[in-house]
Amino acid sequence: MDIQSLRQFAQNAKIGLSGDEEAVVFDNLSRIFSELDRVKAATCADEPLITVCDLPGVTREDEAQKFIPRDELLTNAVEERNGYFVVPKTLD
């Protein structure tokens, strides 16, 4: 990573960085990328796969279950349209 890439990232993210902030962020990101390079270089092909707990996987029988009909569910809806719940918009 170079300083020009950092400036482009900041501009794309609409983050204003002062000169001092830019230096600190660049230093921190450089260290992070350096550590990521070390992780990528690590080889563990000969290492056995292990887990931290000896619990077996939890499974259940695949059984058909009774479902509540849509009309009955929608009786509790504050607002309903075309058979679906209407909720407030969360994203623009």
PDB file with one MODEL, atoms N, CA, C and O in Angstrom:
MODEL        1
ATOM      1  N   MET A   1       0.851  -1.181   0.000  1.00  0.00           N
ATOM      2  CA  MET A   1       0.000   0.000   0.000  1.00  0.00           C
ATOM      3  C   MET A   1       0.886   1.229   0.000  1.00  0.00           C
ATOM      4  O   MET A   1       1.894   1.290   0.704  1.00  0.00           O
ATOM      5  N   ASP A   2       0.492   2.208  -0.803  1.00  0.00           N
ATOM      6  CA  ASP A   2       1.217   3.472  -0.821  1.00  0.00           C
ATOM      7  C   ASP A   2       0.276   4.593  -0.381  1.00  0.00           C
ATOM      8  O   ASP A   2      -0.934   4.402  -0.258  1.00  0.00           O
ATOM      9  N   ILE A   3       0.859   5.752  -0.152  1.00  0.00           N
ATOM     10  CA  ILE A   3       0.081   6.884   0.377  1.00  0.00           C
ATOM     11  C   ILE A   3      -0.992   7.331  -0.613  1.00  0.00           C
ATOM     12  O   ILE A   3      -2.056   7.795  -0.204  1.00  0.00           O
ATOM     13  N   GLN A   4      -0.721   7.196  -1.912  1.00  0.00           N
ATOM     14  CA  GLN A   4      -1.709   7.584  -2.917  1.00  0.00           C
ATOM     15  C   GLN A   4      -2.929   6.667  -2.844  1.00  0.00           C
ATOM     16  O   GLN A   4      -4.056   7.135  -3.005  1.00  0.00           O
ATOM     17  N   SER A   5      -2.726   5.362  -2.603  1.00  0.00           N
ATOM     18  CA  SER A   5      -3.844   4.422  -2.444  1.00  0.00           C
ATOM     19  C   SER A   5      -4.675   4.792  -1.232  1.00  0.00           C
ATOM     20  O   SER A   5      -5.905   4.745  -1.273  1.00  0.00           O
ATOM     21  N   LEU A   6      -3.992   5.164  -0.140  1.00  0.00           N
ATOM     22  CA  LEU A   6      -4.711   5.582   1.064  1.00  0.00           C
ATOM     23  C   LEU A   6      -5.570   6.812   0.776  1.00  0.00           C
ATOM     24  O   LEU A   6      -6.726   6.880   1.196  1.00  0.00           O
ATOM     25  N   ARG A   7      -5.012   7.766   0.070  1.00  0.00           N
ATOM     26  CA  ARG A   7      -5.773   8.978  -0.258  1.00  0.00           C
ATOM     27  C   ARG A   7      -6.997   8.643  -1.115  1.00  0.00           C
ATOM     28  O   ARG A   7      -8.070   9.216  -0.928  1.00  0.00           O
ATOM     29  N   GLN A   8      -6.823   7.704  -2.063  1.00  0.00           N
ATOM     30  CA  GLN A   8      -7.938   7.304  -2.917  1.00  0.00           C
ATOM     31  C   GLN A   8      -9.011   6.588  -2.094  1.00  0.00           C
ATOM     32  O   GLN A   8     -10.202   6.833  -2.281  1.00  0.00           O
ATOM     33  N   PHE A   9      -8.591   5.702  -1.183  1.00  0.00           N
ATOM     34  CA  PHE A   9      -9.551   5.018  -0.306  1.00  0.00           C
ATOM     35  C   PHE A   9     -10.314   6.030   0.539  1.00  0.00           C
ATOM     36  O   PHE A   9     -11.536   5.944   0.659  1.00  0.00           O
ATOM     37  N   ALA A  10      -9.606   6.980   1.119  1.00  0.00           N
ATOM     38  CA  ALA A  10     -10.248   7.995   1.963  1.00  0.00           C
ATOM     39  C   ALA A  10     -11.236   8.826   1.151  1.00  0.00           C
ATOM     40  O   ALA A  10     -12.324   9.147   1.628  1.00  0.00           O
ATOM     41  N   GLN A  11     -10.858   9.167  -0.060  1.00  0.00           N
ATOM     42  CA  GLN A  11     -11.755   9.945  -0.912  1.00  0.00           C
ATOM     43  C   GLN A  11     -12.997   9.134  -1.272  1.00  0.00           C
ATOM     44  O   GLN A  11     -14.111   9.655  -1.223  1.00  0.00           O
ATOM     45  N   ASN A  12     -12.814   7.864  -1.633  1.00  0.00           N
ATOM     46  CA  ASN A  12     -13.955   7.006  -1.971  1.00  0.00           C
ATOM     47  C   ASN A  12     -14.890   6.809  -0.779  1.00  0.00           C
ATOM     48  O   ASN A  12     -16.108   6.733  -0.944  1.00  0.00           O
ATOM     49  N   ALA A  13     -14.316   6.728   0.417  1.00  0.00           N
ATOM     50  CA  ALA A  13     -15.109   6.533   1.625  1.00  0.00           C
ATOM     51  C   ALA A  13     -15.630   7.856   2.176  1.00  0.00           C
ATOM     52  O   ALA A  13     -16.348   7.886   3.176  1.00  0.00           O
ATOM     53  N   LYS A  14     -15.259   8.947   1.513  1.00  0.00           N
ATOM     54  CA  LYS A  14     -15.682  10.282   1.928  1.00  0.00           C
ATOM     55  C   LYS A  14     -15.227  10.586   3.351  1.00  0.00           C
ATOM     56  O   LYS A  14     -15.983  11.109   4.171  1.00  0.00           O
ATOM     57  N   ILE A  15     -13.969  10.242   3.618  1.00  0.00           N
ATOM     58  CA  ILE A  15     -13.349  10.488   4.916  1.00  0.00           C
ATOM     59  C   ILE A  15     -12.280  11.559   4.716  1.00  0.00           C
ATOM     60  O   ILE A  15     -11.342  11.376   3.941  1.00  0.00           O
ATOM     61  N   GLY A  16     -12.429  12.649   5.406  1.00  0.00           N
ATOM     62  CA  GLY A  16     -11.425  13.703   5.341  1.00  0.00           C
ATOM     63  C   GLY A  16     -10.318  13.434   6.351  1.00  0.00           C
ATOM     64  O   GLY A  16     -10.584  13.290   7.544  1.00  0.00           O
ATOM     65  N   LEU A  17      -9.079  13.364   5.876  1.00  0.00           N
ATOM     66  CA  LEU A  17      -7.947  13.117   6.765  1.00  0.00           C
ATOM     67  C   LEU A  17      -6.985  14.296   6.691  1.00  0.00           C
ATOM     68  O   LEU A  17      -6.619  14.748   5.606  1.00  0.00           O
ATOM     69  N   SER A  18      -6.580  14.791   7.866  1.00  0.00           N
ATOM     70  CA  SER A  18      -5.540  15.818   7.896  1.00  0.00           C
ATOM     71  C   SER A  18      -4.204  15.133   7.624  1.00  0.00           C
ATOM     72  O   SER A  18      -4.136  13.905   7.567  1.00  0.00           O
ATOM     73  N   GLY A  19      -3.153  15.914   7.457  1.00  0.00           N
ATOM     74  CA  GLY A  19      -1.828  15.343   7.206  1.00  0.00           C
ATOM     75  C   GLY A  19      -1.372  14.421   8.319  1.00  0.00           C
ATOM     76  O   GLY A  19      -0.814  13.354   8.060  1.00  0.00           O
ATOM     77  N   ASP A  20      -1.613  14.837   9.582  1.00  0.00           N
ATOM     78  CA  ASP A  20      -1.211  14.007  10.718  1.00  0.00           C
ATOM     79  C   ASP A  20      -2.034  12.723  10.775  1.00  0.00           C
ATOM     80  O   ASP A  20      -1.494  11.643  11.018  1.00  0.00           O
ATOM     81  N   GLU A  21      -3.337  12.845  10.550  1.00  0.00           N
ATOM     82  CA  GLU A  21      -4.210  11.664  10.561  1.00  0.00           C
ATOM     83  C   GLU A  21      -3.835  10.708   9.435  1.00  0.00           C
ATOM     84  O   GLU A  21      -3.830   9.491   9.617  1.00  0.00           O
ATOM     85  N   GLU A  22      -3.523  11.265   8.280  1.00  0.00           N
ATOM     86  CA  GLU A  22      -3.128  10.455   7.140  1.00  0.00           C
ATOM     87  C   GLU A  22      -1.885   9.637   7.480  1.00  0.00           C
ATOM     88  O   GLU A  22      -1.809   8.453   7.153  1.00  0.00           O
ATOM     89  N   ALA A  23      -0.919  10.264   8.130  1.00  0.00           N
ATOM     90  CA  ALA A  23       0.321   9.567   8.507  1.00  0.00           C
ATOM     91  C   ALA A  23       0.043   8.439   9.489  1.00  0.00           C
ATOM     92  O   ALA A  23       0.596   7.347   9.356  1.00  0.00           O
ATOM     93  N   VAL A  24      -0.813   8.699  10.475  1.00  0.00           N
ATOM     94  CA  VAL A  24      -1.136   7.678  11.479  1.00  0.00           C
ATOM     95  C   VAL A  24      -1.879   6.512  10.832  1.00  0.00           C
ATOM     96  O   VAL A  24      -1.544   5.352  11.076  1.00  0.00           O
ATOM     97  N   VAL A  25      -2.881   6.811  10.012  1.00  0.00           N
ATOM     98  CA  VAL A  25      -3.654   5.759   9.347  1.00  0.00           C
ATOM     99  C   VAL A  25      -2.752   4.961   8.419  1.00  0.00           C
ATOM    100  O   VAL A  25      -2.839   3.734   8.376  1.00  0.00           O
ATOM    101  N   PHE A  26      -1.888   5.644   7.675  1.00  0.00           N
ATOM    102  CA  PHE A  26      -0.979   4.948   6.766  1.00  0.00           C
ATOM    103  C   PHE A  26      -0.057   4.015   7.535  1.00  0.00           C
ATOM    104  O   PHE A  26       0.160   2.877   7.118  1.00  0.00           O
ATOM    105  N   ASP A  27       0.487   4.482   8.653  1.00  0.00           N
ATOM    106  CA  ASP A  27       1.368   3.646   9.478  1.00  0.00           C
ATOM    107  C   ASP A  27       0.623   2.424  10.003  1.00  0.00           C
ATOM    108  O   ASP A  27       1.134   1.305   9.939  1.00  0.00           O
ATOM    109  N   ASN A  28      -0.591   2.639  10.525  1.00  0.00           N
ATOM    110  CA  ASN A  28      -1.371   1.519  11.059  1.00  0.00           C
ATOM    111  C   ASN A  28      -1.735   0.514   9.970  1.00  0.00           C
ATOM    112  O   ASN A  28      -1.615  -0.694  10.173  1.00  0.00           O
ATOM    113  N   LEU A  29      -2.177   1.006   8.825  1.00  0.00           N
ATOM    114  CA  LEU A  29      -2.539   0.096   7.737  1.00  0.00           C
ATOM    115  C   LEU A  29      -1.316  -0.655   7.211  1.00  0.00           C
ATOM    116  O   LEU A  29      -1.416  -1.829   6.858  1.00  0.00           O
ATOM    117  N   SER A  30      -0.187   0.004   7.159  1.00  0.00           N
ATOM    118  CA  SER A  30       1.040  -0.665   6.711  1.00  0.00           C
ATOM    119  C   SER A  30       1.388  -1.831   7.633  1.00  0.00           C
ATOM    120  O   SER A  30       1.768  -2.908   7.175  1.00  0.00           O
ATOM    121  N   ARG A  31       1.252  -1.598   8.940  1.00  0.00           N
ATOM    122  CA  ARG A  31       1.518  -2.682   9.898  1.00  0.00           C
ATOM    123  C   ARG A  31       0.509  -3.814   9.757  1.00  0.00           C
ATOM    124  O   ARG A  31       0.874  -4.987   9.837  1.00  0.00           O
ATOM    125  N   ILE A  32      -0.754  -3.469   9.549  1.00  0.00           N
ATOM    126  CA  ILE A  32      -1.794  -4.494   9.380  1.00  0.00           C
ATOM    127  C   ILE A  32      -1.501  -5.327   8.138  1.00  0.00           C
ATOM    128  O   ILE A  32      -1.546  -6.556   8.192  1.00  0.00           O
ATOM    129  N   PHE A  33      -1.199  -4.663   7.010  1.00  0.00           N
ATOM    130  CA  PHE A  33      -0.913  -5.399   5.776  1.00  0.00           C
ATOM    131  C   PHE A  33       0.340  -6.249   5.917  1.00  0.00           C
ATOM    132  O   PHE A  33       0.422  -7.337   5.346  1.00  0.00           O
ATOM    133  N   SER A  34       1.310  -5.762   6.669  1.00  0.00           N
ATOM    134  CA  SER A  34       2.522  -6.537   6.905  1.00  0.00           C
ATOM    135  C   SER A  34       2.193  -7.828   7.671  1.00  0.00           C
ATOM    136  O   SER A  34       2.693  -8.902   7.338  1.00  0.00           O
ATOM    137  N   GLU A  35       1.362  -7.708   8.681  1.00  0.00           N
ATOM    138  CA  GLU A  35       0.954  -8.894   9.444  1.00  0.00           C
ATOM    139  C   GLU A  35       0.136  -9.853   8.576  1.00  0.00           C
ATOM    140  O   GLU A  35       0.291 -11.070   8.677  1.00  0.00           O
ATOM    141  N   LEU A  36      -0.733  -9.305   7.726  1.00  0.00           N
ATOM    142  CA  LEU A  36      -1.510 -10.161   6.828  1.00  0.00           C
ATOM    143  C   LEU A  36      -0.599 -10.911   5.860  1.00  0.00           C
ATOM    144  O   LEU A  36      -0.866 -12.067   5.530  1.00  0.00           O
ATOM    145  N   ASP A  37       0.463 -10.272   5.405  1.00  0.00           N
ATOM    146  CA  ASP A  37       1.427 -10.955   4.538  1.00  0.00           C
ATOM    147  C   ASP A  37       2.081 -12.117   5.276  1.00  0.00           C
ATOM    148  O   ASP A  37       2.314 -13.175   4.691  1.00  0.00           O
ATOM    149  N   ARG A  38       2.379 -11.923   6.563  1.00  0.00           N
ATOM    150  CA  ARG A  38       2.953 -13.018   7.360  1.00  0.00           C
ATOM    151  C   ARG A  38       1.975 -14.176   7.480  1.00  0.00           C
ATOM    152  O   ARG A  38       2.373 -15.338   7.400  1.00  0.00           O
ATOM    153  N   VAL A  39       0.697 -13.863   7.672  1.00  0.00           N
ATOM    154  CA  VAL A  39      -0.318 -14.916   7.782  1.00  0.00           C
ATOM    155  C   VAL A  39      -0.443 -15.663   6.456  1.00  0.00           C
ATOM    156  O   VAL A  39      -0.530 -16.890   6.433  1.00  0.00           O
ATOM    157  N   LYS A  40      -0.449 -14.912   5.350  1.00  0.00           N
ATOM    158  CA  LYS A  40      -0.557 -15.556   4.039  1.00  0.00           C
ATOM    159  C   LYS A  40       0.642 -16.461   3.763  1.00  0.00           C
ATOM    160  O   LYS A  40       0.501 -17.490   3.103  1.00  0.00           O
ATOM    161  N   ALA A  41       1.816 -16.086   4.262  1.00  0.00           N
ATOM    162  CA  ALA A  41       3.027 -16.862   4.016  1.00  0.00           C
ATOM    163  C   ALA A  41       3.099 -18.118   4.874  1.00  0.00           C
ATOM    164  O   ALA A  41       3.868 -19.030   4.569  1.00  0.00           O
ATOM    165  N   ALA A  42       2.315 -18.177   5.933  1.00  0.00           N
ATOM    166  CA  ALA A  42       2.354 -19.337   6.826  1.00  0.00           C
ATOM    167  C   ALA A  42       1.814 -20.564   6.106  1.00  0.00           C
ATOM    168  O   ALA A  42       0.797 -20.503   5.415  1.00  0.00           O
ATOM    169  N   THR A  43       2.507 -21.665   6.279  1.00  0.00           N
ATOM    170  CA  THR A  43       2.038 -22.919   5.700  1.00  0.00           C
ATOM    171  C   THR A  43       1.634 -23.848   6.831  1.00  0.00           C
ATOM    172  O   THR A  43       2.336 -23.969   7.835  1.00  0.00           O
ATOM    173  N   CYS A  44       0.530 -24.482   6.661  1.00  0.00           N
ATOM    174  CA  CYS A  44       0.064 -25.421   7.690  1.00  0.00           C
ATOM    175  C   CYS A  44      -0.485 -26.691   7.042  1.00  0.00           C
ATOM    176  O   CYS A  44      -1.355 -27.361   7.599  1.00  0.00           O
ATOM    177  N   ALA A  45       0.030 -27.006   5.873  1.00  0.00           N
ATOM    178  CA  ALA A  45      -0.462 -28.184   5.154  1.00  0.00           C
ATOM    179  C   ALA A  45      -0.200 -29.472   5.927  1.00  0.00           C
ATOM    180  O   ALA A  45      -0.965 -30.430   5.813  1.00  0.00           O
ATOM    181  N   ASP A  46       0.870 -29.502   6.711  1.00  0.00           N
ATOM    182  CA  ASP A  46       1.208 -30.718   7.451  1.00  0.00           C
ATOM    183  C   ASP A  46       0.579 -30.761   8.832  1.00  0.00           C
ATOM    184  O   ASP A  46       0.721 -31.755   9.545  1.00  0.00           O
ATOM    185  N   GLU A  47      -0.115 -29.697   9.221  1.00  0.00           N
ATOM    186  CA  GLU A  47      -0.716 -29.641  10.545  1.00  0.00           C
ATOM    187  C   GLU A  47      -2.072 -30.346  10.538  1.00  0.00           C
ATOM    188  O   GLU A  47      -2.857 -30.165   9.606  1.00  0.00           O
ATOM    189  N   PRO A  48      -2.354 -31.145  11.565  1.00  0.00           N
ATOM    190  CA  PRO A  48      -3.673 -31.779  11.633  1.00  0.00           C
ATOM    191  C   PRO A  48      -4.750 -30.754  11.976  1.00  0.00           C
ATOM    192  O   PRO A  48      -4.495 -29.803  12.715  1.00  0.00           O
ATOM    193  N   LEU A  49      -5.927 -30.944  11.449  1.00  0.00           N
ATOM    194  CA  LEU A  49      -7.039 -30.075  11.787  1.00  0.00           C
ATOM    195  C   LEU A  49      -7.578 -30.495  13.143  1.00  0.00           C
ATOM    196  O   LEU A  49      -7.843 -31.675  13.374  1.00  0.00           O
ATOM    197  N   ILE A  50      -7.740 -29.532  14.038  1.00  0.00           N
ATOM    198  CA  ILE A  50      -8.250 -29.834  15.375  1.00  0.00           C
ATOM    199  C   ILE A  50      -9.320 -28.817  15.724  1.00  0.00           C
ATOM    200  O   ILE A  50      -9.476 -27.800  15.049  1.00  0.00           O
ATOM    201  N   THR A  51     -10.038 -29.103  16.768  1.00  0.00           N
ATOM    202  CA  THR A  51     -11.041 -28.173  17.261  1.00  0.00           C
ATOM    203  C   THR A  51     -10.790 -27.943  18.740  1.00  0.00           C
ATOM    204  O   THR A  51     -10.155 -28.766  19.398  1.00  0.00           O
ATOM    205  N   VAL A  52     -11.281 -26.837  19.263  1.00  0.00           N
ATOM    206  CA  VAL A  52     -11.032 -26.513  20.663  1.00  0.00           C
ATOM    207  C   VAL A  52     -11.997 -27.227  21.598  1.00  0.00           C
ATOM    208  O   VAL A  52     -11.760 -27.276  22.805  1.00  0.00           O
ATOM    209  N   CYS A  53     -13.077 -27.779  21.064  1.00  0.00           N
ATOM    210  CA  CYS A  53     -14.000 -28.511  21.922  1.00  0.00           C
ATOM    211  C   CYS A  53     -14.308 -29.865  21.290  1.00  0.00           C
ATOM    212  O   CYS A  53     -14.343 -30.001  20.067  1.00  0.00           O
ATOM    213  N   ASP A  54     -14.529 -30.849  22.131  1.00  0.00           N
ATOM    214  CA  ASP A  54     -14.749 -32.210  21.665  1.00  0.00           C
ATOM    215  C   ASP A  54     -16.225 -32.565  21.551  1.00  0.00           C
ATOM    216  O   ASP A  54     -16.585 -33.742  21.594  1.00  0.00           O
ATOM    217  N   LEU A  55     -17.089 -31.550  21.405  1.00  0.00           N
ATOM    218  CA  LEU A  55     -18.514 -31.838  21.292  1.00  0.00           C
ATOM    219  C   LEU A  55     -18.833 -32.327  19.885  1.00  0.00           C
ATOM    220  O   LEU A  55     -18.378 -31.746  18.900  1.00  0.00           O
ATOM    221  N   PRO A  56     -19.606 -33.381  19.797  1.00  0.00           N
ATOM    222  CA  PRO A  56     -19.996 -33.839  18.457  1.00  0.00           C
ATOM    223  C   PRO A  56     -20.993 -32.863  17.846  1.00  0.00           C
ATOM    224  O   PRO A  56     -21.606 -32.065  18.556  1.00  0.00           O
ATOM    225  N   GLY A  57     -21.149 -32.929  16.537  1.00  0.00           N
ATOM    226  CA  GLY A  57     -22.126 -32.084  15.869  1.00  0.00           C
ATOM    227  C   GLY A  57     -23.528 -32.417  16.343  1.00  0.00           C
ATOM    228  O   GLY A  57     -23.858 -33.585  16.544  1.00  0.00           O
ATOM    229  N   VAL A  58     -24.345 -31.405  16.519  1.00  0.00           N
ATOM    230  CA  VAL A  58     -25.715 -31.605  16.977  1.00  0.00           C
ATOM    231  C   VAL A  58     -26.612 -31.707  15.755  1.00  0.00           C
ATOM    232  O   VAL A  58     -26.637 -30.813  14.909  1.00  0.00           O
ATOM    233  N   THR A  59     -27.336 -32.787  15.677  1.00  0.00           N
ATOM    234  CA  THR A  59     -28.255 -32.970  14.559  1.00  0.00           C
ATOM    235  C   THR A  59     -29.626 -33.349  15.098  1.00  0.00           C
ATOM    236  O   THR A  59     -29.772 -33.717  16.264  1.00  0.00           O
ATOM    237  N   ARG A  60     -30.609 -33.255  14.247  1.00  0.00           N
ATOM    238  CA  ARG A  60     -31.948 -33.664  14.629  1.00  0.00           C
ATOM    239  C   ARG A  60     -32.558 -34.406  13.455  1.00  0.00           C
ATOM    240  O   ARG A  60     -32.083 -34.305  12.324  1.00  0.00           O
ATOM    241  N   GLU A  61     -33.585 -35.133  13.729  1.00  0.00           N
ATOM    242  CA  GLU A  61     -34.293 -35.826  12.675  1.00  0.00           C
ATOM    243  C   GLU A  61     -34.986 -34.803  11.782  1.00  0.00           C
ATOM    244  O   GLU A  61     -35.479 -33.783  12.264  1.00  0.00           O
ATOM    245  N   ASP A  62     -35.021 -35.069  10.516  1.00  0.00           N
ATOM    246  CA  ASP A  62     -35.700 -34.195   9.568  1.00  0.00           C
ATOM    247  C   ASP A  62     -37.164 -34.603   9.537  1.00  0.00           C
ATOM    248  O   ASP A  62     -37.547 -35.567   8.874  1.00  0.00           O
ATOM    249  N   GLU A  63     -37.974 -33.844  10.272  1.00  0.00           N
ATOM    250  CA  GLU A  63     -39.390 -34.165  10.387  1.00  0.00           C
ATOM    251  C   GLU A  63     -40.223 -32.996   9.891  1.00  0.00           C
ATOM    252  O   GLU A  63     -39.878 -31.833  10.101  1.00  0.00           O
ATOM    253  N   ALA A  64     -41.318 -33.323   9.234  1.00  0.00           N
ATOM    254  CA  ALA A  64     -42.237 -32.284   8.792  1.00  0.00           C
ATOM    255  C   ALA A  64     -42.868 -31.631  10.014  1.00  0.00           C
ATOM    256  O   ALA A  64     -43.197 -32.302  10.992  1.00  0.00           O
ATOM    257  N   GLN A  65     -43.031 -30.314   9.944  1.00  0.00           N
ATOM    258  CA  GLN A  65     -43.631 -29.591  11.050  1.00  0.00           C
ATOM    259  C   GLN A  65     -44.862 -28.842  10.551  1.00  0.00           C
ATOM    260  O   GLN A  65     -44.972 -28.502   9.374  1.00  0.00           O
ATOM    261  N   LYS A  66     -45.772 -28.599  11.470  1.00  0.00           N
ATOM    262  CA  LYS A  66     -46.976 -27.865  11.132  1.00  0.00           C
ATOM    263  C   LYS A  66     -46.630 -26.368  11.087  1.00  0.00           C
ATOM    264  O   LYS A  66     -45.989 -25.846  11.998  1.00  0.00           O
ATOM    265  N   PHE A  67     -47.057 -25.695  10.030  1.00  0.00           N
ATOM    266  CA  PHE A  67     -46.819 -24.274   9.890  1.00  0.00           C
ATOM    267  C   PHE A  67     -48.128 -23.515  10.042  1.00  0.00           C
ATOM    268  O   PHE A  67     -49.205 -24.020   9.725  1.00  0.00           O
ATOM    269  N   ILE A  68     -48.005 -22.294  10.533  1.00  0.00           N
ATOM    270  CA  ILE A  68     -49.187 -21.446  10.708  1.00  0.00           C
ATOM    271  C   ILE A  68     -49.529 -20.848   9.342  1.00  0.00           C
ATOM    272  O   ILE A  68     -48.645 -20.329   8.660  1.00  0.00           O
ATOM    273  N   PRO A  69     -50.773 -20.912   8.942  1.00  0.00           N
ATOM    274  CA  PRO A  69     -51.159 -20.351   7.641  1.00  0.00           C
ATOM    275  C   PRO A  69     -50.879 -18.849   7.568  1.00  0.00           C
ATOM    276  O   PRO A  69     -50.968 -18.142   8.572  1.00  0.00           O
ATOM    277  N   ARG A  70     -50.541 -18.373   6.373  1.00  0.00           N
ATOM    278  CA  ARG A  70     -50.184 -16.971   6.158  1.00  0.00           C
ATOM    279  C   ARG A  70     -51.277 -16.029   6.657  1.00  0.00           C
ATOM    280  O   ARG A  70     -50.984 -15.040   7.329  1.00  0.00           O
ATOM    281  N   ASP A  71     -52.527 -16.329   6.334  1.00  0.00           N
ATOM    282  CA  ASP A  71     -53.619 -15.443   6.748  1.00  0.00           C
ATOM    283  C   ASP A  71     -53.675 -15.290   8.259  1.00  0.00           C
ATOM    284  O   ASP A  71     -53.933 -14.201   8.771  1.00  0.00           O
ATOM    285  N   GLU A  72     -53.434 -16.384   8.968  1.00  0.00           N
ATOM    286  CA  GLU A  72     -53.453 -16.332  10.428  1.00  0.00           C
ATOM    287  C   GLU A  72     -52.288 -15.486  10.956  1.00  0.00           C
ATOM    288  O   GLU A  72     -52.460 -14.717  11.902  1.00  0.00           O
ATOM    289  N   LEU A  73     -51.113 -15.623  10.350  1.00  0.00           N
ATOM    290  CA  LEU A  73     -49.959 -14.818  10.761  1.00  0.00           C
ATOM    291  C   LEU A  73     -50.206 -13.333  10.518  1.00  0.00           C
ATOM    292  O   LEU A  73     -49.858 -12.496  11.350  1.00  0.00           O
ATOM    293  N   LEU A  74     -50.802 -13.013   9.386  1.00  0.00           N
ATOM    294  CA  LEU A  74     -50.994 -11.617   9.019  1.00  0.00           C
ATOM    295  C   LEU A  74     -52.062 -10.919   9.851  1.00  0.00           C
ATOM    296  O   LEU A  74     -52.187  -9.696   9.787  1.00  0.00           O
ATOM    297  N   THR A  75     -52.826 -11.666  10.623  1.00  0.00           N
ATOM    298  CA  THR A  75     -53.816 -11.016  11.487  1.00  0.00           C
ATOM    299  C   THR A  75     -53.139 -10.156  12.549  1.00  0.00           C
ATOM    300  O   THR A  75     -53.760  -9.235  13.080  1.00  0.00           O
ATOM    301  N   ASN A  76     -51.879 -10.439  12.869  1.00  0.00           N
ATOM    302  CA  ASN A  76     -51.135  -9.663  13.867  1.00  0.00           C
ATOM    303  C   ASN A  76     -50.348  -8.509  13.256  1.00  0.00           C
ATOM    304  O   ASN A  76     -49.738  -7.727  13.986  1.00  0.00           O
ATOM    305  N   ALA A  77     -50.351  -8.390  11.935  1.00  0.00           N
ATOM    306  CA  ALA A  77     -49.549  -7.367  11.266  1.00  0.00           C
ATOM    307  C   ALA A  77     -50.136  -5.976  11.492  1.00  0.00           C
ATOM    308  O   ALA A  77     -51.350  -5.784  11.432  1.00  0.00           O
ATOM    309  N   VAL A  78     -49.267  -5.022  11.748  1.00  0.00           N
ATOM    310  CA  VAL A  78     -49.686  -3.632  11.860  1.00  0.00           C
ATOM    311  C   VAL A  78     -50.143  -3.157  10.485  1.00  0.00           C
ATOM    312  O   VAL A  78     -51.154  -2.468  10.351  1.00  0.00           O
ATOM    313  N   GLU A  79     -49.365  -3.547   9.457  1.00  0.00           N
ATOM    314  CA  GLU A  79     -49.728  -3.206   8.089  1.00  0.00           C
ATOM    315  C   GLU A  79     -49.375  -4.388   7.205  1.00  0.00           C
ATOM    316  O   GLU A  79     -48.341  -5.029   7.393  1.00  0.00           O
ATOM    317  N   GLU A  80     -50.239  -4.671   6.241  1.00  0.00           N
ATOM    318  CA  GLU A  80     -50.045  -5.808   5.340  1.00  0.00           C
ATOM    319  C   GLU A  80     -50.370  -5.365   3.924  1.00  0.00           C
ATOM    320  O   GLU A  80     -51.288  -4.576   3.696  1.00  0.00           O
ATOM    321  N   ARG A  81     -49.594  -5.892   2.967  1.00  0.00           N
ATOM    322  CA  ARG A  81     -49.868  -5.574   1.563  1.00  0.00           C
ATOM    323  C   ARG A  81     -49.557  -6.806   0.712  1.00  0.00           C
ATOM    324  O   ARG A  81     -48.452  -7.346   0.766  1.00  0.00           O
ATOM    325  N   ASN A  82     -50.533  -7.237  -0.063  1.00  0.00           N
ATOM    326  CA  ASN A  82     -50.372  -8.361  -0.989  1.00  0.00           C
ATOM    327  C   ASN A  82     -49.865  -9.630  -0.299  1.00  0.00           C
ATOM    328  O   ASN A  82     -49.082 -10.381  -0.879  1.00  0.00           O
ATOM    329  N   GLY A  83     -50.303  -9.863   0.914  1.00  0.00           N
ATOM    330  CA  GLY A  83     -49.916 -11.078   1.621  1.00  0.00           C
ATOM    331  C   GLY A  83     -48.571 -11.016   2.317  1.00  0.00           C
ATOM    332  O   GLY A  83     -48.039 -12.050   2.722  1.00  0.00           O
ATOM    333  N   TYR A  84     -48.000  -9.804   2.466  1.00  0.00           N
ATOM    334  CA  TYR A  84     -46.701  -9.648   3.127  1.00  0.00           C
ATOM    335  C   TYR A  84     -46.795  -8.582   4.211  1.00  0.00           C
ATOM    336  O   TYR A  84     -47.626  -7.677   4.142  1.00  0.00           O
ATOM    337  N   PHE A  85     -45.921  -8.707   5.222  1.00  0.00           N
ATOM    338  CA  PHE A  85     -45.814  -7.679   6.250  1.00  0.00           C
ATOM    339  C   PHE A  85     -45.211  -6.429   5.620  1.00  0.00           C
ATOM    340  O   PHE A  85     -44.301  -6.538   4.798  1.00  0.00           O
ATOM    341  N   VAL A  86     -45.695  -5.253   5.984  1.00  0.00           N
ATOM    342  CA  VAL A  86     -45.095  -3.991   5.564  1.00  0.00           C
ATOM    343  C   VAL A  86     -44.358  -3.443   6.778  1.00  0.00           C
ATOM    344  O   VAL A  86     -44.933  -3.284   7.854  1.00  0.00           O
ATOM    345  N   VAL A  87     -43.061  -3.157   6.583  1.00  0.00           N
ATOM    346  CA  VAL A  87     -42.227  -2.650   7.670  1.00  0.00           C
ATOM    347  C   VAL A  87     -41.595  -1.337   7.237  1.00  0.00           C
ATOM    348  O   VAL A  87     -41.542  -1.044   6.042  1.00  0.00           O
ATOM    349  N   PRO A  88     -41.117  -0.543   8.181  1.00  0.00           N
ATOM    350  CA  PRO A  88     -40.466   0.723   7.821  1.00  0.00           C
ATOM    351  C   PRO A  88     -39.216   0.488   6.961  1.00  0.00           C
ATOM    352  O   PRO A  88     -38.498  -0.494   7.146  1.00  0.00           O
ATOM    353  N   LYS A  89     -38.975   1.392   6.033  1.00  0.00           N
ATOM    354  CA  LYS A  89     -37.797   1.331   5.176  1.00  0.00           C
ATOM    355  C   LYS A  89     -36.561   1.570   6.024  1.00  0.00           C
ATOM    356  O   LYS A  89     -36.530   2.493   6.838  1.00  0.00           O
ATOM    357  N   THR A  90     -35.523   0.727   5.835  1.00  0.00           N
ATOM    358  CA  THR A  90     -34.312   0.880   6.626  1.00  0.00           C
ATOM    359  C   THR A  90     -33.130   1.382   5.807  1.00  0.00           C
ATOM    360  O   THR A  90     -32.166   1.899   6.372  1.00  0.00           O
ATOM    361  N   LEU A  91     -33.189   1.238   4.492  1.00  0.00           N
ATOM    362  CA  LEU A  91     -32.106   1.709   3.628  1.00  0.00           C
ATOM    363  C   LEU A  91     -32.670   2.601   2.549  1.00  0.00           C
ATOM    364  O   LEU A  91     -33.812   2.434   2.119  1.00  0.00           O
ATOM    365  N   ASP A  92     -31.860   3.551   2.113  1.00  0.00           N
ATOM    366  CA  ASP A  92     -32.275   4.425   1.007  1.00  0.00           C
ATOM    367  C   ASP A  92     -31.976   3.763  -0.315  1.00  0.00           C
ATOM    368  O   ASP A  92     -32.252   4.336  -1.369  1.00  0.00           O
TER     369      ASP A  92
ENDMDL
END
